[in-house]
Amino acid sequence: MIVCDVDEVVLHFVRPLEAHFGQHGYGFKEEIFKLTGNIRSLDGGPDAPDETVFAMIHSYFEVEAHTQSPVDGAVSALNRLSQHADILFLTNMPAEYRDARIACLAGHDLHFPVVTNTGAKGPALAHIEEKTKAPIWFLDDSPVNLHSVAETVPKVNLVHFVADPIFLDLADHVPSAHLRTQCWDKTHTLIASFLTENDAQ
């Protein structure tokens, strides 16, 4: 089974979000994996308080969730992998935008179940592991989520995937991940090799 994050793994997120912040007069203070406390005013005013950041994230999904573009290679790789494994999208986003996300993914020929989540993803993966006997691969851009899964369900195989090259370079390393990448070809090769060997046993 493959459990896959969406933002910055399957659909581009960081740069469209940055552009959305810019439309509201804000931008990143530092290019790091952090939003609250990391959004500055572009005109020299005070940094965005948490409630403003959350409001802009909601407005981003309201405006952009229908139009996010896929990461290069994601559509082909996931559809090929689906011939050997069940695929589930596990995405941290406001639940009210789930239908928009499903429609966006379907518009890019990605017709797999979508589950919305809040907080670290370890508990969600533990629940999924209880429901399946198959090995699980988990792909996510967030070191926090990857560490959470590694600590909660250590048998899950991890891929640290960040499509944006700058954010990939700056992201904390996850020692338990089998792969750290922005490339779907490499990701497909790794997981397909595992699944093919598993099918042959």
N, C-alpha and C positions, 0 to 999 in steps of 0.2 A: 504494500500500500504506500502511496505517496501523498503526504500532507504538505501542502504548499501555501506559503504566504502569497499575497497578491502585490501589494505596493512595493515597488522597487525590486521585485522579483519577476513578476509576470507583466505588470503594467508600470510604466514610468510614473514616478511620484515626486521625487525630491525637487526637480527643476520646475515642473508645473506648479508645485506648491510654493516654491520660492517666487515665481512670477505672480501668483495669486496674492501672496503677502505684499509684493511690490505695488500691486494695484490699490492696496489699503495703506500704503506709505510705510511699510515695514520690510525688513530683510534680516537674514541671518547675521548674528554677531560673529559666530565662528562656524565653520563647516564641520560640525560634529553631530553625532547621533543624539541630539537633544533639541527639543522645541521649547518647552517652558523654561524661561530664564535665558533663552538664547535668541530672542527676537528683538531687534533694536528699531528705533524710529529712524527713518531715512533722512528726516529733516533736523536731526539733532535733539529731538524731544526725548522724553523718558522712554525706557524700554517698555515693550508690551507686557502688561500684567497677564497672569495666567488666564483670567477669564476672557481677555481679548484674544489670546492665542487660540483658546478652545473655540471661540466664536468664529474666528477666521478658518479654522480647520473644518467646522461644520459648513460654513459657507463655501469652502472649497469643494467639499463632497456634493453639496447641493448644485453647484455650477458645473463641476468637472467630472463627476463620477460617471456620467454618460459618455464622456469623450476621451478618457485616458487611452493612450496608445500603448501597444504591446512592446515589450523588450525584444530586441532582435533574437530570433531563434526560439522564443518561448512557445509559440503556438505549435510549430512543427514538432519540437521536442516532446511537449506534453502529449500531443495526440499520438505520437509514436509510442511513448511510454505507456499510454493507456491500453495498448494491445497486450501488455503483460501485467498490469497492476491497476487497481482501483485508484482514482485520484480524487482528492478532496481539497478544496480551497478553504483555508482557515485564516481569516482576515480580521485584524483589529481596526474597526471603523464603527461609527454610530450605526446601530441596527436599523434605523429608519431608511438608510441608503442601501440596504442589502439588495432590494429589487433592482435599483439602478446599476449596482455592481454586476448582478447576474446578467442583466441586459447588455451591459458593456462587454463582458467576457463572451457572451453568446455571439455578439456582433463580430467578434474576432475568431469565431469558430472554436471557442472553448466552452464545451457543454458539460461541465462537471459541477457537482454539488458545492454550494457555498455556505459556510458557517461563519457567523460573526462572533467576535470574542472581545473581551476587554481585559486588560492586564496581561501579566505573563502567561505564556501558553503551556507551561508544564502541566497544570491540572487538566486542560483540554486534551492534551496528548495522552495523559494517563487514562482518561475516560475512553478515548479511541482505542488504546491498546487493550482495554478490557473487552472490547467488542470484536476484536479480530485476532486470528491466530497467525496472520501473515506478518512477515517482517515489515517494519515501517521506516520510510525515509522522510525526513522533515527538512524543508527548505525555508529559510527566513533570512532577512537582512539584519535583524536586530540581535546583537550579542546578548542582550538581556533575555530575549525569548529563547535563544539557543542554550544559554546557561540554564535557564529554568527547565527546559526539557531534559537536558543532560542530567540534572540533579534529580528530577522527578521520575523519569523513565529512561534510565541509562542504556537500555537495549536499543533505543531508537537511533538510527543512523542520521547524522547531521550533515547538512551542506550549508555553508555560510555564503549566501548569494546577495550581492549588492550591485545593481546594474550601473549605478553612477560611479565612474572610476575614482573620483576624488573622495567620495564618501567611503568607498571600499578601502582605499589606502589609509584613511583616518580611523576606520572602525577598529575597536578593540579586537584582538585575536581571540579565537575560540579554540583552545587546544584539542577539544574532543571532536571537532568537525573533521570529516573525511576530506573536505574540499573547501577552499576559500576562493571565490571566483566571481566574475561578472559575465561568464561565457556559458551559454546554454549548450553548445556543442560538447564542452568538457563535462558538463553536468549530465547530459544525456549519455555520454560514453560510460561514465562511472556507474550510473544507476542501471543502465541497460545491461552492462556486463554482469552486475550482481543479479539482476532479475533473470537473465538468460541462464546463468549457472544454477540458480534456484529452480528454474523450470526443468532443467536437465536432471535434477536429483530425484 
